[in-house]
Amino acid sequence: MRLAIETHDLCKRFGESQAVKDLSLAVLPNRITAFLGMNGAGKSTTIRMLLGMIRPSNGGGQVLGHNIADPAQSIEIRRNTAYVSEDKRLYNYMTVEQVIRFTSGFFPQWRADLAATLLRRYELPPARRVSRLSKGMRTKLALLLAIARRPKLLILDEPSEGLDPHSVEDLLETLVSESAEGTTVFFSSHQIEEVERISDQVCVLHRGSLVMDTSVDELRESWRQVDIVLPVSPHPGDFELTGVKRIRARGQQLSVVVNGNVEGVVDRARESHAKAIEVTPLCLREIFLQTTKE
């Protein structure tokens, strides 16, 4: 199966600052992949390299089988990829209806019926100028323009920014529907609860480096917090086992965050004559905070 997005040791430097370091991504087609990271982690820089908007300093990659560093091939990437940027740039002097009609002329696969459906669902006013739209409405219009052109790949940078809860629900339903119909969705977001609900894969970028690339199902299966009550004050070093990501001690209580090897931690607790052992799963937000902790 050809990957939708693939990078090999991708790097980008701006002067002395390295925004992206040795990034190797493997994004499967027809899935929803979340691209997470704190502000300044390098997510937007990575997306701009994937789309040929800036050139890598080192390394390389392919999007839909096309070389991201080749100017001619990057045109093919953009022809088959819809991109909604964080700032949602649109033609402010046009009305909503004019922007839709203008955009539709560039794409032979444009779905007028889908555009009309989204126009109603998003409650966009056709006669209103873009300059007079709220931030949330600009986001909805940008999403409509991206989705109605029926791209093979949909790249979104903070797509839910400015949306109210009902609109967020509409967005999530739309992304799931598009993925089911064969569109690959790759999006960055700070709304981790939304990511966990709809994503198949999660990639986490921290200080320009990839620190996690796994499926949501694997995250739910492997990450656990083990809370232990011991008869005496513990030595945290006794629990520095394979898979352990964090150890916190407080009196006779020990809290261990582990990615895999839960059995090993529980066995060590029993060997230490633990009075109580409680194992609980972690949500994606907690896992993200642990992964990006300095």
Backbone as CSV, one residue per row, in Angstrom:
resi,resn,N_x,N_y,N_z,CA_x,CA_y,CA_z,C_x,C_y,C_z
1,MET,0.841,-1.193,0.000,0.000,0.000,0.000,0.885,1.256,0.000
2,ARG,0.664,2.141,-0.983,1.444,3.367,-1.041,0.999,4.323,0.057
3,LEU,1.965,4.901,0.754,1.648,5.831,1.822,1.123,7.141,1.244
4,ALA,0.213,7.784,1.972,-0.281,9.091,1.549,0.777,10.162,1.791
5,ILE,1.454,10.067,2.925,2.548,10.988,3.274,3.702,10.164,3.819
6,GLU,4.884,10.437,3.301,6.077,9.729,3.762,7.255,10.694,3.762
7,THR,7.943,10.802,4.889,9.133,11.648,4.960,10.299,10.839,5.520
8,HIS,11.500,11.269,5.141,12.707,10.581,5.577,13.694,11.626,6.092
9,ASP,13.949,11.626,7.394,14.939,12.532,8.014,14.726,13.980,7.562
10,LEU,13.486,14.399,7.511,13.140,15.745,7.042,13.594,16.791,8.052
11,CYS,14.294,17.815,7.564,14.805,18.878,8.438,14.498,20.237,7.825
12,LYS,14.294,21.218,8.696,14.158,22.600,8.243,14.798,23.517,9.265
13,ARG,15.747,24.312,8.763,16.432,25.294,9.608,16.098,26.701,9.126
14,PHE,15.980,27.596,10.081,15.848,29.020,9.797,16.991,29.705,10.519
15,GLY,18.076,29.964,9.792,19.259,30.504,10.434,19.847,29.490,11.393
16,GLU,20.019,29.898,12.647,20.566,29.001,13.664,19.495,28.131,14.311
17,SER,18.235,28.416,14.021,17.132,27.682,14.637,16.703,26.509,13.762
18,GLN,16.572,25.337,14.369,16.126,24.164,13.640,14.680,23.887,14.030
19,ALA,13.758,24.140,13.099,12.327,24.006,13.375,11.865,22.559,13.312
20,VAL,12.456,21.772,12.397,12.091,20.364,12.235,13.378,19.557,12.152
21,LYS,13.442,18.442,12.912,14.665,17.663,13.019,14.421,16.201,12.650
22,ASP,15.049,15.748,11.595,15.090,14.317,11.247,13.714,13.662,11.354
23,LEU,12.728,14.277,10.741,11.345,13.817,10.851,11.060,12.717,9.825
24,SER,10.657,11.556,10.306,10.272,10.442,9.433,8.827,10.071,9.744
25,LEU,7.935,10.413,8.811,6.506,10.146,8.958,6.073,9.051,7.997
26,ALA,5.043,8.310,8.384,4.442,7.306,7.505,2.935,7.351,7.737
27,VAL,2.232,8.076,6.858,0.793,8.281,7.015,0.060,7.392,6.013
28,LEU,-0.753,6.490,6.533,-1.493,5.564,5.683,-2.658,6.263,4.992
29,PRO,-3.043,5.796,3.799,-4.175,6.412,3.088,-5.511,6.025,3.710
30,ASN,-6.523,6.834,3.401,-7.910,6.560,3.797,-8.088,6.472,5.305
31,ARG,-7.277,7.208,6.026,-7.370,7.231,7.484,-7.337,8.675,7.972
32,ILE,-7.671,8.864,9.224,-7.581,10.181,9.857,-6.376,10.167,10.782
33,THR,-5.390,10.990,10.458,-4.170,11.062,11.250,-4.061,12.438,11.896
34,ALA,-3.913,12.444,13.212,-3.746,13.697,13.957,-2.272,14.009,14.111
35,PHE,-1.945,15.281,13.957,-0.564,15.754,14.049,-0.526,16.742,15.210
36,LEU,-0.044,16.288,16.359,-0.130,17.067,17.593,1.217,17.637,17.987
37,GLY,1.165,18.693,18.787,2.376,19.305,19.311,2.053,20.631,19.948
38,MET,2.913,21.072,20.832,2.737,22.372,21.471,3.014,23.482,20.461
39,ASN,2.661,24.709,20.816,2.978,25.849,19.952,4.479,25.896,19.700
40,GLY,4.850,26.064,18.426,6.264,26.140,18.085,6.939,24.794,17.930
41,ALA,6.156,23.706,17.936,6.754,22.369,17.824,7.255,22.069,16.424
42,GLY,6.750,22.801,15.407,7.173,22.572,14.027,6.089,21.994,13.143
43,LYS,4.848,21.969,13.630,3.764,21.357,12.849,3.483,22.133,11.567
44,SER,3.283,23.445,11.680,2.966,24.248,10.497,4.125,24.253,9.503
45,THR,5.355,24.287,10.012,6.524,24.229,9.128,6.542,22.911,8.357
46,THR,6.222,21.819,9.037,6.175,20.516,8.369,5.118,20.504,7.278
47,ILE,3.934,21.010,7.581,2.848,21.041,6.600,3.241,21.866,5.386
48,ARG,3.891,22.988,5.613,4.303,23.844,4.490,5.353,23.148,3.623
49,MET,6.221,22.342,4.228,7.178,21.572,3.428,6.463,20.492,2.618
50,LEU,5.480,19.842,3.230,4.741,18.789,2.521,4.044,19.338,1.284
51,LEU,3.595,20.590,1.364,2.855,21.199,0.263,3.750,21.945,-0.724
52,GLY,5.058,21.921,-0.503,5.971,22.588,-1.418,6.005,24.090,-1.250
53,MET,5.467,24.606,-0.148,5.463,26.049,0.086,6.828,26.538,0.555
54,ILE,7.579,25.671,1.220,8.976,25.939,1.578,9.774,24.670,1.312
55,ARG,11.064,24.813,1.096,11.902,23.676,0.768,12.605,23.138,2.026
56,PRO,12.776,21.819,2.107,13.512,21.240,3.238,14.976,21.664,3.216
57,SER,15.569,21.743,4.399,17.003,21.979,4.492,17.772,20.693,4.250
58,ASN,17.210,19.592,4.721,17.782,18.256,4.514,16.645,17.238,4.486
59,GLY,16.972,16.045,4.029,15.972,14.988,3.990,14.986,15.213,2.859
60,GLY,13.952,14.424,2.856,12.963,14.536,1.786,11.693,13.813,2.136
61,GLY,10.808,13.739,1.149,9.539,13.071,1.393,8.674,13.038,0.149
62,GLN,7.598,12.298,0.248,6.630,12.189,-0.837,5.226,12.384,-0.271
63,VAL,4.393,13.049,-1.053,2.975,13.182,-0.744,2.211,12.655,-1.945
64,LEU,1.383,11.646,-1.721,0.636,10.983,-2.798,1.573,10.494,-3.904
65,GLY,2.775,10.096,-3.495,3.751,9.560,-4.427,4.596,10.593,-5.138
66,HIS,4.434,11.880,-4.823,5.175,12.956,-5.484,6.219,13.549,-4.538
67,ASN,7.370,13.873,-5.112,8.493,14.410,-4.345,8.195,15.830,-3.891
68,ILE,8.267,16.086,-2.579,7.917,17.409,-2.049,8.960,18.467,-2.400
69,ALA,10.184,18.052,-2.740,11.247,19.012,-3.041,11.324,19.372,-4.516
70,ASP,10.524,18.697,-5.349,10.538,18.959,-6.786,9.423,19.950,-7.123
71,PRO,9.750,21.139,-7.661,8.720,22.154,-7.936,7.606,21.659,-8.844
72,ALA,7.948,20.880,-9.869,6.914,20.390,-10.780,5.998,19.385,-10.085
73,GLN,6.591,18.493,-9.288,5.783,17.494,-8.591,4.956,18.106,-7.465
74,SER,5.445,19.197,-6.889,4.669,19.843,-5.830,3.372,20.436,-6.379
75,ILE,3.365,20.764,-7.670,2.117,21.230,-8.303,1.092,20.103,-8.298
76,GLU,1.550,18.882,-8.601,0.649,17.734,-8.568,0.142,17.469,-7.156
77,ILE,1.004,17.685,-6.174,0.581,17.517,-4.780,-0.564,18.466,-4.465
78,ARG,-0.398,19.741,-4.825,-1.430,20.732,-4.507,-2.694,20.516,-5.347
79,ARG,-2.549,19.933,-6.536,-3.712,19.671,-7.370,-4.620,18.617,-6.729
80,ASN,-4.022,17.718,-5.972,-4.795,16.620,-5.378,-4.966,16.758,-3.870
81,THR,-4.496,17.869,-3.321,-4.564,18.088,-1.875,-5.309,19.378,-1.583
82,ALA,-6.253,19.320,-0.670,-6.929,20.526,-0.187,-6.329,20.901,1.157
83,TYR,-5.998,22.172,1.303,-5.319,22.649,2.505,-6.109,23.795,3.119
84,VAL,-6.421,23.656,4.387,-7.058,24.741,5.141,-6.049,25.209,6.183
85,SER,-5.530,26.414,5.995,-4.499,26.931,6.882,-5.112,27.480,8.165
86,GLU,-4.255,27.740,9.124,-4.728,28.242,10.413,-5.357,29.620,10.280
87,ASP,-4.846,30.460,9.356,-5.380,31.825,9.241,-6.584,31.925,8.302
88,LYS,-6.934,30.817,7.600,-8.151,30.768,6.759,-8.223,31.950,5.786
89,ARG,-7.205,32.118,4.955,-7.174,33.242,4.015,-8.203,33.049,2.915
90,LEU,-9.014,34.084,2.677,-10.067,34.056,1.666,-10.135,35.420,0.980
91,TYR,-10.917,35.510,-0.094,-11.084,36.783,-0.808,-12.140,37.621,-0.081
92,ASN,-11.676,38.618,0.647,-12.576,39.390,1.504,-13.616,40.202,0.739
93,TYR,-13.318,40.585,-0.508,-14.233,41.457,-1.248,-15.375,40.684,-1.895
94,MET,-15.268,39.348,-1.926,-16.320,38.526,-2.532,-17.388,38.169,-1.499
95,THR,-18.564,37.794,-2.003,-19.580,37.221,-1.132,-19.306,35.723,-1.005
96,VAL,-19.985,35.092,-0.072,-19.839,33.644,0.114,-20.183,32.911,-1.179
97,GLU,-21.272,33.286,-1.810,-21.697,32.641,-3.044,-20.669,32.835,-4.153
98,GLN,-20.104,34.043,-4.252,-19.112,34.316,-5.289,-17.834,33.504,-5.076
99,VAL,-17.406,33.372,-3.834,-16.201,32.587,-3.544,-16.404,31.131,-3.931
100,ILE,-17.583,30.605,-3.619,-17.869,29.210,-3.959,-17.884,29.015,-5.469
101,ARG,-18.548,29.914,-6.182,-18.621,29.798,-7.637,-17.242,29.972,-8.271
102,PHE,-16.476,30.930,-7.779,-15.131,31.190,-8.297,-14.236,29.965,-8.089
103,THR,-14.263,29.394,-6.890,-13.399,28.261,-6.569,-13.782,27.023,-7.358
104,SER,-15.062,26.804,-7.550,-15.529,25.589,-8.217,-14.995,25.474,-9.649
105,GLY,-14.725,26.621,-10.303,-14.258,26.597,-11.678,-12.875,26.013,-11.857
106,PHE,-12.104,25.890,-10.768,-10.735,25.380,-10.865,-10.658,23.865,-10.720
107,PHE,-11.748,23.219,-10.304,-11.666,21.804,-9.952,-12.715,20.992,-10.701
108,PRO,-12.284,20.146,-11.649,-13.227,19.341,-12.431,-14.064,18.390,-11.571
109,GLN,-13.524,17.966,-10.426,-14.234,17.023,-9.569,-15.135,17.720,-8.549
110,TRP,-15.324,19.010,-8.721,-16.119,19.785,-7.747,-17.506,19.178,-7.580
111,ARG,-17.925,19.023,-6.314,-19.236,18.477,-6.003,-20.190,19.609,-5.624
112,ALA,-20.968,20.083,-6.590,-21.902,21.185,-6.318,-22.957,20.782,-5.297
113,ASP,-23.387,19.509,-5.353,-24.390,19.053,-4.395,-23.842,19.034,-2.974
114,LEU,-22.584,18.619,-2.832,-21.957,18.608,-1.515,-21.751,20.030,-1.004
115,ALA,-21.331,20.939,-1.889,-21.159,22.340,-1.496,-22.486,22.930,-1.004
116,ALA,-23.577,22.621,-1.713,-24.895,23.126,-1.308,-25.315,22.552,0.043
117,THR,-25.019,21.277,0.248,-25.349,20.637,1.529,-24.586,21.277,2.671
118,LEU,-23.280,21.487,2.476,-22.466,22.099,3.524,-22.853,23.553,3.759
119,LEU,-23.251,24.246,2.699,-23.695,25.638,2.835,-24.884,25.714,3.791
120,ARG,-25.832,24.780,3.622,-27.001,24.748,4.515,-26.623,24.281,5.916
121,ARG,-25.809,23.240,5.988,-25.453,22.681,7.291,-24.668,23.685,8.129
122,TYR,-23.762,24.410,7.478,-22.946,25.382,8.198,-23.648,26.725,8.384
123,GLU,-24.853,26.852,7.804,-25.661,28.079,7.934,-24.883,29.322,7.503
124,LEU,-24.229,29.186,6.343,-23.468,30.309,5.791,-24.396,31.205,4.976
125,PRO,-24.323,32.525,5.149,-25.169,33.453,4.395,-24.593,33.707,3.001
126,PRO,-25.198,33.231,1.925,-24.615,33.326,0.574,-24.320,34.748,0.123
127,ALA,-25.132,35.717,0.520,-24.970,37.079,0.015,-24.031,37.931,0.863
128,ARG,-23.525,37.410,1.949,-22.672,38.220,2.828,-21.229,38.203,2.331
129,ARG,-20.580,39.370,2.402,-19.177,39.457,2.014,-18.309,38.716,3.030
130,VAL,-17.238,38.143,2.525,-16.324,37.395,3.379,-15.759,38.288,4.484
131,SER,-15.517,39.548,4.177,-14.955,40.468,5.164,-15.863,40.662,6.372
132,ARG,-17.155,40.356,6.211,-18.108,40.541,7.294,-18.441,39.241,8.020
133,LEU,-17.762,38.166,7.669,-17.990,36.889,8.341,-17.248,36.835,9.671
134,SER,-17.844,36.156,10.625,-17.165,35.918,11.890,-16.029,34.921,11.678
135,LYS,-15.167,34.782,12.684,-14.044,33.843,12.579,-14.543,32.424,12.357
136,GLY,-15.611,32.047,13.068,-16.155,30.716,12.909,-16.729,30.489,11.520
137,MET,-17.405,31.495,10.968,-17.977,31.361,9.631,-16.891,31.292,8.566
138,ARG,-15.808,32.025,8.755,-14.685,31.941,7.799,-14.108,30.525,7.808
139,THR,-14.017,29.936,8.989,-13.524,28.562,9.098,-14.454,27.612,8.359
140,LYS,-15.761,27.779,8.547,-16.729,26.905,7.868,-16.637,27.050,6.352
141,LEU,-16.503,28.280,5.875,-16.402,28.502,4.433,-15.139,27.863,3.872
142,ALA,-14.018,28.005,4.583,-12.763,27.399,4.135,-12.888,25.875,4.073
143,LEU,-13.561,25.296,5.042,-13.771,23.845,5.044,-14.649,23.421,3.874
144,LEU,-15.710,24.183,3.616,-16.586,23.878,2.483,-15.789,23.862,1.182
145,LEU,-14.982,24.888,0.963,-14.205,24.983,-0.277,-13.223,23.819,-0.412
146,ALA,-12.675,23.375,0.711,-11.707,22.273,0.669,-12.395,20.941,0.409
147,ILE,-13.504,20.700,1.074,-14.154,19.396,1.005,-14.889,19.201,-0.316
148,ALA,-15.544,20.260,-0.824,-16.357,20.128,-2.035,-15.521,19.841,-3.280
149,ARG,-14.235,20.118,-3.248,-13.406,19.833,-4.423,-12.992,18.367,-4.501
150,ARG,-13.375,17.570,-3.499,-13.119,16.130,-3.453,-11.633,15.801,-3.620
151,PRO,-10.800,16.247,-2.698,-9.371,15.960,-2.795,-9.056,14.525,-2.380
152,LYS,-7.904,14.044,-2.812,-7.425,12.751,-2.324,-6.881,12.876,-0.909
153,LEU,-6.331,14.061,-0.621,-5.734,14.321,0.694,-6.256,15.647,1.221
154,LEU,-6.691,15.657,2.465,-7.192,16.860,3.111,-6.271,17.184,4.284
155,ILE,-5.580,18.329,4.207,-4.666,18.762,5.269,-5.269,19.980,5.950
156,LEU,-5.436,19.887,7.257,-6.080,20.944,8.023,-5.176,21.379,9.165
157,ASP,-5.031,22.689,9.317,-4.221,23.261,10.399,-5.176,23.966,11.361
158,GLU,-5.391,23.374,12.528,-6.333,23.886,13.531,-7.719,24.133,12.921
159,PRO,-8.364,23.105,12.388,-9.633,23.306,11.679,-10.790,23.748,12.561
160,SER,-10.780,23.422,13.851,-11.921,23.752,14.709,-11.791,25.098,15.401
161,GLU,-10.714,25.825,15.119,-10.519,27.125,15.772,-11.648,28.083,15.399
162,GLY,-12.259,28.675,16.404,-13.325,29.641,16.178,-14.700,29.039,16.036
163,LEU,-14.815,27.719,16.102,-16.108,27.070,15.937,-16.793,26.858,17.283
164,ASP,-18.123,27.004,17.296,-18.886,26.712,18.507,-19.061,25.198,18.625
165,PRO,-19.508,24.693,19.781,-19.609,23.231,19.982,-20.433,22.514,18.925
166,HIS,-21.564,23.105,18.485,-22.378,22.458,17.470,-21.635,22.370,16.135
167,SER,-20.912,23.433,15.807,-20.153,23.435,14.553,-18.995,22.448,14.602
168,VAL,-18.398,22.298,15.781,-17.331,21.308,15.936,-17.869,19.907,15.668
169,GLU,-19.070,19.620,16.168,-19.683,18.319,15.915,-19.892,18.096,14.420
170,ASP,-20.364,19.144,13.734,-20.550,19.045,12.278,-19.219,18.758,11.586
171,LEU,-18.164,19.453,12.031,-16.836,19.252,11.444,-16.372,17.813,11.634
172,LEU,-16.481,17.297,12.837,-16.011,15.945,13.106,-16.782,14.915,12.287
173,GLU,-18.103,15.103,12.189,-18.910,14.198,11.373,-18.483,14.251,9.906
174,THR,-18.185,15.460,9.427,-17.760,15.611,8.035,-16.431,14.905,7.786
175,LEU,-15.467,15.054,8.699,-14.161,14.427,8.519,-14.274,12.906,8.532
176,VAL,-15.080,12.373,9.428,-15.274,10.925,9.470,-15.918,10.447,8.173
177,SER,-16.906,11.197,7.682,-17.582,10.838,6.437,-16.619,10.879,5.259
178,GLU,-15.787,11.912,5.188,-14.829,12.019,4.088,-13.821,10.876,4.116
179,SER,-13.369,10.522,5.301,-12.434,9.408,5.427,-13.084,8.106,4.968
180,ALA,-14.346,7.913,5.327,-15.066,6.700,4.930,-15.215,6.605,3.417
181,GLU,-15.231,7.762,2.738,-15.381,7.776,1.281,-14.042,7.744,0.551
182,GLY,-12.939,7.610,1.295,-11.649,7.416,0.651,-10.692,8.582,0.708
183,THR,-11.052,9.672,1.402,-10.153,10.814,1.526,-9.240,10.625,2.735
184,THR,-7.943,10.835,2.541,-7.001,10.812,3.657,-7.043,12.160,4.360
185,VAL,-7.192,12.147,5.680,-7.274,13.380,6.467,-6.053,13.452,7.368
186,PHE,-5.325,14.568,7.273,-4.146,14.819,8.102,-4.336,16.193,8.722
187,PHE,-4.472,16.262,10.048,-4.793,17.557,10.642,-4.066,17.782,11.964
188,SER,-3.736,19.048,12.189,-3.153,19.443,13.464,-4.226,20.106,14.304
189,SER,-4.133,19.932,15.606,-5.152,20.496,16.489,-4.625,20.538,17.913
190,HIS,-5.125,21.520,18.672,-4.867,21.564,20.109,-6.038,20.981,20.889
191,GLN,-7.126,20.651,20.198,-8.315,20.113,20.856,-8.185,18.592,20.937
192,ILE,-7.524,18.130,21.967,-7.135,16.727,22.030,-8.337,15.803,22.198
193,GLU,-9.380,16.276,22.867,-10.573,15.437,23.016,-11.180,15.121,21.649
194,GLU,-11.175,16.107,20.759,-11.692,15.882,19.409,-10.812,14.878,18.659
195,VAL,-9.511,15.034,18.814,-8.565,14.142,18.148,-8.817,12.693,18.549
196,GLU,-8.992,12.476,19.842,-9.165,11.116,20.345,-10.447,10.483,19.824
197,ARG,-11.464,11.280,19.582,-12.752,10.754,19.150,-12.730,10.226,17.723
198,ILE,-11.985,10.873,16.837,-12.114,10.528,15.416,-10.848,9.981,14.772
199,SER,-9.702,10.107,15.414,-8.442,9.760,14.748,-8.165,8.266,14.769
200,ASP,-7.510,7.804,13.699,-7.001,6.436,13.643,-5.547,6.384,14.111
201,GLN,-4.804,7.430,13.766,-3.376,7.485,14.049,-3.040,8.815,14.715
202,VAL,-2.046,8.803,15.602,-1.601,10.021,16.278,-0.092,10.146,16.143
203,CYS,0.352,11.296,15.628,1.773,11.639,15.567,1.995,12.860,16.448
204,VAL,2.985,12.808,17.319,3.261,13.919,18.224,4.646,14.469,17.926
205,LEU,4.691,15.767,17.672,5.944,16.470,17.392,6.293,17.317,18.604
206,HIS,7.551,17.245,19.039,7.998,18.040,20.189,9.373,18.613,19.885
207,ARG,9.448,19.944,19.893,10.702,20.635,19.566,11.284,20.154,18.238
208,GLY,10.381,19.946,17.268,10.810,19.583,15.923,11.064,18.120,15.702
209,SER,10.973,17.291,16.746,11.260,15.862,16.619,9.995,15.043,16.858
210,LEU,9.885,13.935,16.151,8.748,13.038,16.328,8.967,12.200,17.579
211,VAL,8.067,12.336,18.563,8.213,11.602,19.816,7.150,10.521,19.965
212,MET,6.173,10.495,19.057,5.162,9.440,19.093,4.546,9.279,17.716
213,ASP,4.361,8.045,17.300,3.668,7.719,16.054,3.020,6.360,16.255
214,THR,1.744,6.353,16.570,1.071,5.102,16.888,-0.422,5.230,16.648
215,SER,-1.111,4.124,16.651,-2.554,4.156,16.466,-3.239,4.499,17.783
216,VAL,-4.439,5.065,17.682,-5.205,5.399,18.876,-5.546,4.128,19.649
217,ASP,-5.821,3.048,18.947,-6.128,1.781,19.616,-4.941,1.301,20.442
218,GLU,-3.736,1.447,19.902,-2.542,1.028,20.644,-2.329,1.897,21.873
219,LEU,-2.607,3.196,21.763,-2.490,4.079,22.911,-3.426,3.635,24.029
220,ARG,-4.658,3.331,23.654,-5.638,2.919,24.665,-5.264,1.595,25.319
221,GLU,-4.596,0.742,24.556,-4.238,-0.565,25.084,-3.001,-0.532,25.977
222,SER,-2.035,0.346,25.664,-0.716,0.217,26.296,-0.437,1.214,27.415
223,TRP,-1.043,2.405,27.387,-0.726,3.420,28.391,-1.607,3.247,29.624
224,ARG,-0.960,3.176,30.794,-1.671,3.007,32.053,-0.986,3.811,33.166
225,GLN,-1.771,4.153,34.174,-1.221,4.706,35.404,-1.436,3.679,36.508
226,VAL,-0.352,3.337,37.203,-0.414,2.366,38.288,-0.183,3.106,39.600
227,ASP,-1.204,3.137,40.443,-1.111,3.766,41.768,-0.908,2.682,42.808
228,ILE,0.119,2.861,43.601,0.562,1.822,44.534,0.674,2.409,45.940
229,VAL,0.195,1.670,46.924,0.386,2.023,48.331,1.276,0.958,48.952
230,LEU,2.431,1.389,49.486,3.422,0.463,50.029,3.475,0.563,51.560
231,PRO,3.995,-0.455,52.229,4.062,-0.421,53.701,5.082,0.576,54.242
232,VAL,6.060,0.937,53.427,7.076,1.929,53.815,7.273,2.894,52.655
233,SER,7.927,4.003,52.915,8.211,4.961,51.848,9.041,4.287,50.761
234,PRO,8.592,4.375,49.504,9.253,3.623,48.425,10.531,4.298,47.938
235,HIS,11.337,3.496,47.260,12.488,4.005,46.523,12.082,4.015,45.044
236,PRO,11.823,5.210,44.462,11.345,5.253,43.066,12.230,4.497,42.093
237,GLY,13.538,4.443,42.385,14.446,3.740,41.488,14.131,2.269,41.337
238,ASP,13.450,1.685,42.323,13.088,0.272,42.247,12.080,0.002,41.134
239,PHE,11.388,1.069,40.672,10.353,0.908,39.657,10.763,1.474,38.297
240,GLU,12.055,1.719,38.123,12.545,2.194,36.826,12.702,0.998,35.894
241,LEU,11.554,0.568,35.367,11.493,-0.620,34.531,11.250,-0.243,33.071
242,THR,11.366,-1.200,32.195,11.068,-0.991,30.779,9.641,-0.475,30.623
243,GLY,9.474,0.585,29.843,8.143,1.135,29.577,7.703,2.195,30.545
244,VAL,8.373,2.362,31.665,7.975,3.362,32.653,8.362,4.753,32.163
245,LYS,7.386,5.661,32.153,7.609,7.012,31.646,7.709,8.050,32.755
246,ARG,7.065,7.795,33.877,7.100,8.774,34.977,6.852,8.063,36.284
247,ILE,7.574,8.492,37.336,7.388,7.962,38.685,7.259,9.133,39.643
248,ARG,6.188,9.117,40.437,6.001,10.142,41.457,5.766,9.462,42.795
249,ALA,6.522,9.899,43.784,6.383,9.334,45.125,5.874,10.404,46.079
250,ARG,4.956,9.987,46.974,4.430,10.887,48.000,4.119,10.055,49.235
251,GLY,4.995,10.166,50.226,4.823,9.327,51.398,4.968,7.870,51.013
252,GLN,3.955,7.084,51.360,3.965,5.660,51.039,3.247,5.351,49.723
253,GLN,2.877,6.403,49.008,2.159,6.230,47.752,3.103,6.452,46.567
254,LEU,2.883,5.658,45.552,3.699,5.754,44.344,2.756,5.756,43.144
255,SER,3.000,6.702,42.210,2.219,6.775,40.974,3.172,6.564,39.803
256,VAL,2.890,5.532,38.999,3.772,5.163,37.896,2.997,5.221,36.592
257,VAL,3.490,5.992,35.629,2.912,6.027,34.286,3.747,5.125,33.397
258,VAL,3.075,4.208,32.715,3.800,3.201,31.955,3.174,3.015,30.576
259,ASN,4.033,2.823,29.580,3.608,2.505,28.217,4.036,1.078,27.932
260,GLY,3.107,0.159,28.137,3.446,-1.258,28.049,4.077,-1.731,29.348
261,ASN,4.245,-3.027,29.493,4.882,-3.623,30.665,4.156,-3.290,31.966
262,VAL,2.842,-3.170,31.913,2.077,-2.943,33.140,2.277,-4.114,34.093
263,GLU,2.330,-5.316,33.539,2.490,-6.499,34.382,3.785,-6.445,35.181
264,GLY,4.849,-5.928,34.536,6.122,-5.827,35.237,6.053,-4.886,36.426
265,VAL,5.345,-3.766,36.256,5.208,-2.806,37.351,4.366,-3.412,38.480
266,VAL,3.271,-4.084,38.102,2.407,-4.706,39.111,3.167,-5.800,39.860
267,ASP,3.947,-6.610,39.143,4.739,-7.657,39.795,5.745,-7.055,40.771
268,ARG,6.384,-5.955,40.374,7.353,-5.312,41.262,6.645,-4.767,42.518
269,ALA,5.441,-4.250,42.332,4.678,-3.754,43.483,4.343,-4.892,44.444
270,ARG,3.952,-6.032,43.903,3.637,-7.178,44.756,4.874,-7.687,45.486
271,GLU,6.023,-7.684,44.786,7.278,-8.088,45.424,7.625,-7.145,46.571
272,SER,7.169,-5.896,46.475,7.423,-4.898,47.519,6.339,-4.902,48.587
273,HIS,5.468,-5.934,48.549,4.409,-6.116,49.544,3.429,-4.939,49.557
274,ALA,3.023,-4.518,48.386,2.085,-3.388,48.273,0.776,-3.696,48.997
275,LYS,0.249,-2.680,49.685,-1.046,-2.809,50.363,-2.195,-2.651,49.372
276,ALA,-1.980,-1.838,48.317,-3.029,-1.602,47.318,-2.377,-1.304,45.977
277,ILE,-2.999,-1.813,44.924,-2.534,-1.565,43.559,-3.755,-1.248,42.710
278,GLU,-3.719,-0.108,42.024,-4.828,0.268,41.151,-4.275,0.656,39.782
279,VAL,-4.807,0.026,38.737,-4.366,0.293,37.367,-5.502,0.980,36.618
280,THR,-5.220,2.155,36.036,-6.248,2.898,35.303,-5.701,3.308,33.932
281,PRO,-6.550,3.297,32.895,-6.120,3.758,31.566,-5.951,5.263,31.548
282,LEU,-5.143,5.750,30.600,-4.924,7.186,30.437,-5.609,7.662,29.169
283,CYS,-6.170,8.857,29.221,-6.749,9.456,28.021,-5.635,10.086,27.191
284,LEU,-5.948,10.458,25.958,-4.936,11.001,25.059,-4.333,12.292,25.601
285,ARG,-5.132,13.126,26.253,-4.603,14.372,26.825,-3.488,14.065,27.830
286,GLU,-3.724,13.109,28.713,-2.715,12.763,29.715,-1.466,12.184,29.061
287,ILE,-1.672,11.361,28.026,-0.534,10.784,27.323,0.268,11.872,26.615
288,PHE,-0.445,12.821,25.994,0.240,13.921,25.309,1.080,14.735,26.291
289,LEU,0.518,15.042,27.460,1.255,15.821,28.453,2.484,15.073,28.940
290,GLN,2.375,13.756,29.122,3.522,12.979,29.534,4.601,12.935,28.461
291,THR,4.171,12.832,27.202,5.108,12.699,26.086,5.869,13.990,25.830
292,THR,5.234,15.128,26.061,5.868,16.416,25.757,6.416,17.100,26.999
293,LYS,6.393,16.429,28.130,6.926,17.022,29.350,8.426,17.181,29.237
294,GLU,8.906,18.353,29.653,10.359,18.577,29.591,11.077,17.728,30.637
